[in-house]
Every structure is written in structure tokens, then in C-alpha cells.
Amino acid sequence: MPLTIEKVVTRRQLEKFIRFNYQMYKDNPYSVPDLFDDMLRTFSKNHNAAFEFCEADYFLALRDGKIVGRVAAIINHKANSTWNTKNVRFGWIDFIDDEEVSRKLLETVEQWGRERGMTHIQGPLGFTDFDAEGMLIEGFDQLSTMATIYNFPYYPKHLERLGYEKEADWVEYKIFVPEAIPDKYRRISELIQRKYNLKIKKYTSSKKIAADYGQAIFDLMNEAYKPLYGYSALSQKQIDQLLKMYLPVLDLRMVTLVTDADDQLVAVGISMPSLARALQQSHGRLLSFGWWYLGKTLFLKRYPKVLDLLLVAVKPEYQNKGVNALLFNDLIPVYQQLGFEYAESNPELEQNGKVQAQWDYFKTEQHKRRRSFCKKL
């Protein structure tokens, strides 16, 4: 039957766009579904603050009335301005193992980009770095995380045959929680704290931490992440949105701030228990009993053995000075107390030696790799 590409224009089509991923991976033991309601907000111009500087359309591939693929076409104008590029992004791409489907989807994004003056296509990327990015190319037998993409092994093979090339790779690590803080790590932490007159700050109230340092956390992240691949600074509207969404659900024992003598934020480390299994059990929905699986982790604190490192950011002038040691000198005893066995690093750019050097004193396993592809239009 002939293949057709359909632009998403109705709420019903958008729901089908989101659910196609769930259908593709419903029996896969490694894929972690997104929350359906979160995806609806992500793709909505009225709810996603990224639409201040992004434009996007979504497309479905159909054969004989059945959905066989999907893709989002995105232009992040702020990122293009920051990096002096004219890139269109493809994101949220899924397709059956049929090269006609993958080719038609990508050709649709390519043409969409050309019509808007773009010269290159890259992806998979989302609206911003807070969306999942990178196509899995190693680690197909490893459990995904709530912040990353899982895809079948044939995906990158399709892209390579269609002329797409590597633009950037991210690596991911299992970082095993030690029985005791490594002596060298402890000594570095004590030395750096004295040398730069730094302080560890902890909070028990999400409202209090938001009032004192909520804005500063994201300002620091914008500053620390500025040189990284494709990064565009978070807008104030995005910061307000993220503070509202994430701070209330964090276990603040797993949030550590480092400040200088003037109480200015120097570094932050934010982690949380892995929600991967809970999201699998909920099938991406909060209705029925989906809320129970997530709630017993987030609110009843029935934690798994795995934690996710969500955010580690250090002010540029303090990078490579051992400040990370202060963060984990404080957090490791918390991880031990809560019974975690290892942490998921989540994606780190392969050339980001500053980040990977902080794991030198720990037992680690590099278990996943993902890639952003590119092509000239």
C-alpha cells in the first residue's frame, strides 16, 4: 500500500503521535515511556515556554490507514543565533524497520527546513537540552532512563544509509556508590573547601530553596553549559516553568548547593531516585493506577537501587578545581543511607573531559552511547 505523510493538526492526531511510541515499545524491557500528559504539554504552544524561540510541526507516516512512523520538525532560533547556524532539528522520531518510512519522514523534515531557509538538518534533538536527545547506538540491552531516548538497533543503520553522519556523541555511565568516600576524594574536598572558603548548603523546604537559590541554580546552569554542543540559554519563562515542575517532587536530601563566602552559588548537584521501572509499570499514564507506581517512589519514598544524576553544574571559574568533590562528599553518605547501589550519569558529551574526570575515583561502567546525526540540505 502507498505510504502517506500526514501533518498533525488536531488534538486527536497529536495523541496518536504520542501513543505510537508506546505501541512500538510496549513489550520492550528496556524502553521507558514518557508521561503522556507531559508530552501533551511539551508539544503544546500554550504550555511549552520553548515556543518563545522555537517553531515546530509534527508528522505521521501512514500505510493503509495504520501509523508506521512519526517525527517532529523543529527550529530553535535561539540556538541557531547562538551558534551562527541554520539548522532544522528532527526529534521524537520512530519508525518500523522499513527504509521507505524512515526516508519519507526525514525528507519531510528536510523539505520543511529548506522552506524556512535552513541549510542543515540535525538530530534527534528536542526543543532544548531539557528534552531527550541523541539516538542510541550502543547499550540496547540496558534499561533506559526517564531523561533519555530508547530506540531499536536498526534506527541508526537507517540514518547512515540515508547519508546522515555523526555530529556529536554522548556516553553514559553506571557510577557505583562506594562503601566509603574515597580517601583522596575526601582530602580534595576538605582542601578545596578551606582554600576557597566554600560552604555546603542543604534545605528541607522546596519553597525555601526556590526563594533563596531557585533562580541562581538555572542562571548557573546557563553559565556552565554555555559552551556545550547546541546549548541555548534558558529563558526566564522556561526557568519559572522548570522551578514549578521539578522542585516540589525532589527529595532535598539529594540536592546539594555549594556557595562562596558571600553566599553566591558556585556549584549544584541534583539527583533523584530512578523512575524508570515506575514509568514502565504506569505505561506513561497517571490515570488508573499509574499514579500509584510513581507516587510510591516520589512520595512514599520506596526507592529502587538506582538513582539518576539530573544536574551537576559548576561555575566556570571554579571548574577543574575539585569543587565537584564537595558535592559528592556530601551526597555519597545520603546515597548510602537510602540504599542506592549505583547512579545513572545520563548523557555526557564524549569530549567533555571535565565531567568525566569527576568519576575517576569511583568504579564505573560506560554502558550506553548515543549520537546526534547531521546532513547538509
NORVEN-V192450 format. One record per backbone hydrogen bond with DSSP energy under -1.0 kcal/mol. NH is the residue of the N-H (numbers start at 1). CO is the residue of the C=O. If there is no record, write none. Layout:
<<NH/CO> <NH/CO>>
//
This chain:
<<4/62> <6/60> <8/58> <14/10> <15/11> <16/12> <17/13> <18/14> <19/15> <20/16> <23/19> <24/20> <25/21> <28/25> <36/284> <39/35> <40/36> <41/37> <42/38> <43/39> <44/41> <48/44> <51/48> <52/49> <53/50> <55/75> <57/73> <59/71> <60/6> <61/69> <62/4> <63/66> <66/63> <68/61> <69/61> <70/94> <71/59> <72/91> <73/57> <74/89> <75/55> <77/53> <80/76> <81/77> <82/78> <83/79> <85/80> <88/120> <89/74> <90/122> <91/72> <94/70> <96/68> <98/96> <102/98> <103/99> <104/100> <105/101> <106/102> <107/103> <108/104> <109/105> <110/106> <111/107> <112/108> <113/109> <114/110> <115/111> <116/113> <117/114> <118/113> <119/86> <120/86> <121/375> <122/88> <123/373> <125/90> <131/128> <134/124> <135/371> <137/369> <138/369> <142/139> <144/30> <148/145> <155/152> <158/154> <159/155> <160/156> <161/157> <162/158> <163/160> <164/159> <165/374> <167/372> <168/372> <170/370> <171/348> <172/368> <174/365> <175/343> <176/363> <177/341> <186/182> <187/183> <188/184> <189/185> <190/186> <191/187> <192/188> <193/189> <194/190> <195/191> <196/192> <198/193> <199/259> <201/257> <209/205> <210/206> <211/207> <212/208> <213/209> <214/210> <217/213> <218/214> <219/215> <220/216> <221/217> <222/218> <223/219> <224/220> <225/221> <228/225> <231/228> <239/235> <240/236> <241/237> <242/238> <243/239> <244/240> <245/241> <246/242> <247/243> <249/246> <250/247> <254/251> <255/252> <256/269> <257/201> <258/267> <259/199> <260/264> <263/260> <266/258> <267/258> <268/313> <269/256> <270/311> <271/254> <272/308> <274/306> <279/275> <280/276> <281/277> <282/278> <284/279> <285/282> <290/287> <291/286> <293/289> <294/290> <295/291> <296/292> <298/294> <299/295> <300/295> <302/296> <303/301> <307/342> <308/272> <309/344> <310/270> <311/270> <313/268> <315/266> <318/315> <319/316> <321/318> <325/322> <326/323> <327/323> <328/324> <329/325> <330/326> <331/327> <332/328> <335/331> <336/332> <337/333> <338/334> <339/336> <340/335> <341/305> <342/305> <343/175> <344/307> <345/173> <348/171> <350/169> <352/349> <353/351> <356/352> <357/353> <358/355> <359/356> <360/357> <362/359> <365/174> <367/172> <368/172> <369/138> <370/170> <371/135> <372/168> <373/123> <374/165> <375/121> <377/119>>
//
